[in-house]
Amino acid sequence: MSAIAIRTGAVVATLTLVLAVADAPRAQPAGRVVYMAAVEMEGGTQQDKEPYPLTPLPAGGGYVKTPPNASGRWEVSAYQWSPGTIVVQQGETVTLEIVGVNGDVHPSTIPGLAESFVVRRGELTRVTFAAKTPGLYSLICTRHQPSMQGTVVVLPK
């Protein structure tokens, strides 16, 4: 472990660098690995600074808008895949390593590539498929529609 001090003006920040070696080597999937996350983008403000929008958001669990509370704060959120677009080559074996960050559970599918899988908060889900046919494939969380959709692009050889 080593520490580095960085001085910018009157601010000093100390960074501690830690190098860790795993006790046992982690098995790596064959082929290409794409690292992803299931995330929830959130924002909010006070009603006296910005009025609460009365226009409804699209139906489904993908968007959540919370009306002002007793102190006047309102919030909005949307579930997404990060990254939202994955580009692979025809013929590749691809493994998506998806960590669940927000949302307790994401029942999901990539029709034509991976029929059914579930991503859970705090867990790593591996989804492996063969990119046999060029095209666009939707990556869909069936619980958080319509916002939690992504695209897997399979490019021809």
KAVENLIN-V649075 format. One record per pair of residues at least 12 apart in sequence whose ideal C-beta (glycine too) atoms are under 10 Angstrom apart, sorted by sequence separation. I is the first residue (numbers start at 1). GAP is how many residues later the second one is. D is the distance in Angstrom with one decimal. If there is no record, write none. Layout:
i = [I;I]
gap = [GAP;GAP]
d = [D;D]
This chain:
i = [3;4;53;64;65;96;106;107;127;138;139;2;3;4;52;54;63;64;65;105;106;114;137;138;139;2;3;52;63;64;96;105;106;113;114;115;137;138;1;2;52;62;63;64;81;105;106;113;114;136;137;1;2;52;62;63;82;103;104;105;113;136;137;1;2;51;62;81;82;96;103;104;108;110;112;113;135;136;137;1;61;62;96;100;101;103;104;105;109;113;135;136;1;57;60;82;94;98;100;102;106;108;110;113;134;135;47;48;52;94;99;100;101;112;113;134;135;44;47;52;53;57;96;98;99;100;101;112;131;133;134;135;40;42;44;46;47;52;80;98;99;100;113;119;131;132;134;45;49;51;52;53;79;96;99;100;112;114;118;129;131;133;134;40;44;47;48;49;50;52;79;86;99;100;112;113;130;131;44;46;47;48;77;81;88;98;99;100;112;113;114;118;129;46;47;77;98;99;111;112;113;116;45;46;47;79;81;97;98;110;111;45;46;97;98;109;110;111;44;45;96;97;98;109;110;111;44;45;96;97;109;110;43;44;45;95;96;97;108;109;43;44;95;96;108;109;42;43;44;94;95;96;107;108;109;42;43;94;95;106;107;108;41;42;43;93;94;106;107;108;41;42;93;94;105;106;107;108;40;41;92;93;94;106;107;39;40;41;81;92;93;103;105;106;114;39;40;41;91;92;104;105;113;39;40;90;91;92;103;108;110;112;38;39;41;88;90;91;98;103;110;113;38;39;61;89;90;102;106;108;110;112;37;38;39;88;90;91;96;37;38;90;36;37;86;89;90;103;36;37;88;35;36;35;36;34;88;36;85;86;34;34;86;32;34;85;96;84;32;96;31;32;81;94;81;31;32;33;34;35;36;37;38;39;42;81;94;31;32;33;34;35;36;37;38;39;40;41;80;31;32;33;34;35;36;37;38;39;40;79;92;30;31;32;33;34;35;36;37;38;39;40;81;91;92;29;31;32;33;34;35;37;38;39;79;80;84;86;87;88;89;90;29;30;37;38;79;84;85;86;87;88;89;90;91;92;29;78;79;81;84;85;86;87;88;89;90;91;28;29;38;80;81;83;84;85;86;87;88;89;90;29;38;78;79;80;81;82;83;85;86;87;89;78;79;80;81;38;77;78;79;80;81;62;61;64;38;61;62;63;37;38;60;61;62;63;36;38;60;61;62;63;64;60;61;62;63;60;61;62;63;59;60;61;62;38;58;59;60;61;62;58;60;35;36;57;58;57;36;33;34;33;29;31;29;30;31;29;31;32;31;36;38;40;38;41;40;40;39;38;36;34]
gap = [12;12;12;12;12;12;12;12;12;12;12;13;13;13;13;13;13;13;13;13;13;13;13;13;13;14;14;14;14;14;14;14;14;14;14;14;14;14;15;15;15;15;15;15;15;15;15;15;15;15;15;16;16;16;16;16;16;16;16;16;16;16;16;17;17;17;17;17;17;17;17;17;17;17;17;17;17;17;17;18;18;18;18;18;18;18;18;18;18;18;18;18;19;19;19;19;19;19;19;19;19;19;19;19;19;19;20;20;20;20;20;20;20;20;20;20;20;21;21;21;21;21;21;21;21;21;21;21;21;21;21;21;22;22;22;22;22;22;22;22;22;22;22;22;22;22;22;23;23;23;23;23;23;23;23;23;23;23;23;23;23;23;23;24;24;24;24;24;24;24;24;24;24;24;24;24;24;24;25;25;25;25;25;25;25;25;25;25;25;25;25;25;25;26;26;26;26;26;26;26;26;26;27;27;27;27;27;27;27;27;27;28;28;28;28;28;28;28;29;29;29;29;29;29;29;29;30;30;30;30;30;30;31;31;31;31;31;31;31;31;32;32;32;32;32;32;33;33;33;33;33;33;33;33;33;34;34;34;34;34;34;34;35;35;35;35;35;35;35;35;36;36;36;36;36;36;36;36;37;37;37;37;37;37;37;38;38;38;38;38;38;38;38;38;38;39;39;39;39;39;39;39;39;40;40;40;40;40;40;40;40;40;41;41;41;41;41;41;41;41;41;41;42;42;42;42;42;42;42;42;42;42;43;43;43;43;43;43;43;44;44;44;45;45;45;45;45;45;46;46;46;47;47;48;48;49;49;50;51;51;52;53;53;54;54;54;54;55;56;56;57;57;58;58;59;60;60;60;60;60;60;60;60;60;60;60;60;61;61;61;61;61;61;61;61;61;61;61;61;62;62;62;62;62;62;62;62;62;62;62;62;63;63;63;63;63;63;63;63;63;63;63;63;63;63;64;64;64;64;64;64;64;64;64;64;64;64;64;64;64;64;64;65;65;65;65;65;65;65;65;65;65;65;65;65;65;66;66;66;66;66;66;66;66;66;66;66;66;67;67;67;67;67;67;67;67;67;67;67;67;67;68;68;68;68;68;68;68;68;68;68;68;68;69;69;69;69;70;70;70;70;70;70;79;80;80;81;81;81;81;82;82;82;82;82;82;83;83;83;83;83;83;83;84;84;84;84;85;85;85;85;86;86;86;86;87;87;87;87;87;87;88;88;89;89;89;89;90;91;93;93;95;97;97;98;98;98;99;99;99;100;103;103;104;106;106;107;108;109;110;114;118]
d = [6.9;8.1;7.6;7.0;8.0;9.9;6.7;8.4;9.2;7.5;6.6;9.2;5.2;6.9;8.4;9.6;7.3;4.8;9.7;6.2;4.1;4.9;9.3;6.4;5.8;7.5;7.5;9.3;7.3;7.7;8.5;7.4;7.5;8.5;7.9;9.7;7.0;7.9;6.3;5.3;6.2;9.3;5.2;8.4;9.4;5.4;8.8;9.8;5.0;5.7;4.3;6.9;8.7;5.3;6.2;8.1;9.6;8.3;6.9;7.5;4.3;7.5;7.9;5.2;8.7;9.3;5.3;7.9;9.9;9.6;8.9;5.3;8.5;7.4;9.1;8.2;8.9;5.9;6.9;7.6;7.4;8.5;8.1;9.1;9.5;6.4;9.4;9.8;9.8;7.3;8.1;7.9;9.6;7.6;9.7;8.4;8.4;8.4;4.7;6.9;8.6;8.2;7.1;8.8;8.7;5.7;9.2;9.6;8.8;9.5;7.9;4.9;6.9;9.4;9.1;5.0;9.5;9.9;4.6;9.8;8.6;8.5;8.8;5.1;9.6;4.2;8.4;7.5;7.9;6.6;6.2;9.1;9.8;8.8;7.8;8.2;9.4;4.7;9.4;9.9;8.9;6.2;9.6;7.6;9.5;8.0;4.1;9.7;8.8;9.1;9.9;8.3;7.0;9.6;8.0;5.7;7.6;8.9;9.7;8.5;4.5;9.1;8.3;8.4;9.7;9.1;5.9;9.8;8.4;9.6;5.7;9.5;7.3;8.2;9.7;5.1;9.9;8.7;9.8;7.6;4.1;10.0;8.3;9.0;9.8;9.1;5.3;7.2;5.4;9.6;8.7;9.7;9.7;5.0;7.4;9.8;7.2;7.8;6.8;8.8;8.7;9.3;9.1;5.6;6.1;7.8;8.9;6.0;4.8;5.3;6.4;7.2;8.0;7.7;7.8;9.8;6.9;9.4;5.8;6.9;7.9;5.6;6.8;8.2;5.1;7.6;6.0;8.2;7.1;8.3;8.1;7.4;9.8;3.4;9.3;5.6;4.4;9.8;7.1;5.5;6.8;6.9;6.9;7.8;6.3;8.6;6.5;5.8;8.7;8.5;4.5;8.2;9.4;4.9;6.7;7.5;7.4;6.9;8.2;9.7;7.0;6.7;8.9;4.3;9.3;6.7;5.8;4.4;5.1;8.5;6.3;8.4;7.6;7.7;9.3;8.3;5.6;9.4;5.2;5.2;9.4;5.5;5.6;6.1;9.5;10.0;7.1;8.0;9.3;7.7;7.6;8.0;6.9;6.7;9.0;9.4;5.2;6.2;8.0;4.9;9.4;9.9;6.3;7.3;7.6;9.6;6.7;9.5;7.6;8.4;8.7;9.1;7.1;5.7;9.3;9.2;5.8;7.4;9.5;6.5;9.6;8.2;8.0;7.8;8.6;6.8;7.0;9.8;7.1;9.6;5.9;9.4;9.0;6.5;5.1;4.8;7.2;9.9;8.3;7.6;7.9;5.1;6.1;4.8;9.8;9.1;9.3;8.3;6.4;8.8;9.9;9.6;6.6;9.0;9.3;8.1;9.8;7.7;9.6;9.1;5.3;9.3;7.4;9.7;7.7;9.0;9.9;8.1;6.4;8.5;9.4;8.3;5.9;8.0;9.3;9.9;5.2;9.9;6.5;9.7;5.6;9.6;6.3;9.4;8.2;7.5;8.9;5.9;7.0;7.9;7.2;8.2;6.8;6.8;7.4;9.1;7.5;8.8;9.1;3.1;5.1;5.0;5.2;5.2;4.5;5.2;4.9;5.0;3.4;6.7;8.3;5.8;6.0;7.2;8.0;7.1;8.2;7.4;7.7;6.0;5.5;6.0;9.7;9.2;9.5;8.0;6.3;9.8;5.9;8.9;8.0;5.0;6.7;8.4;8.4;8.5;9.3;7.0;9.0;6.8;9.9;5.6;9.0;7.9;8.7;6.0;3.9;7.9;6.3;7.3;8.1;7.2;7.4;6.4;9.5;9.8;3.9;8.5;9.2;9.7;4.4;5.0;4.8;4.6;5.7;5.4;5.2;6.0;8.9;9.6;9.4;6.2;6.4;7.5;7.0;8.0;6.9;8.3;7.1;8.3;4.9;7.8;5.0;9.7;5.7;5.9;7.6;8.8;9.9;6.5;9.3;6.5;6.7;4.5;4.2;8.6;4.0;8.4;9.4;8.1;9.8;7.9;9.3;7.8;8.7;9.3;4.9;9.3;8.5;8.6;9.0;8.9;9.6;5.4;4.3;9.3;8.9;7.9;8.6;4.8;5.2;7.9;9.8;7.1;6.8;5.3;5.7;3.9;9.6;3.4;9.7;8.3;5.5;8.9;5.2;8.8;8.2;8.2;7.8;8.3;8.3;5.3;9.0;9.7;9.2;9.6;7.9;9.0;9.2;8.8;9.5;9.4;6.4;7.5;10.0;8.2;9.5;6.1;8.5;8.8;9.2;8.9;7.1;8.7;8.5;8.9;9.7;9.2;9.3;7.5;8.3;9.1]
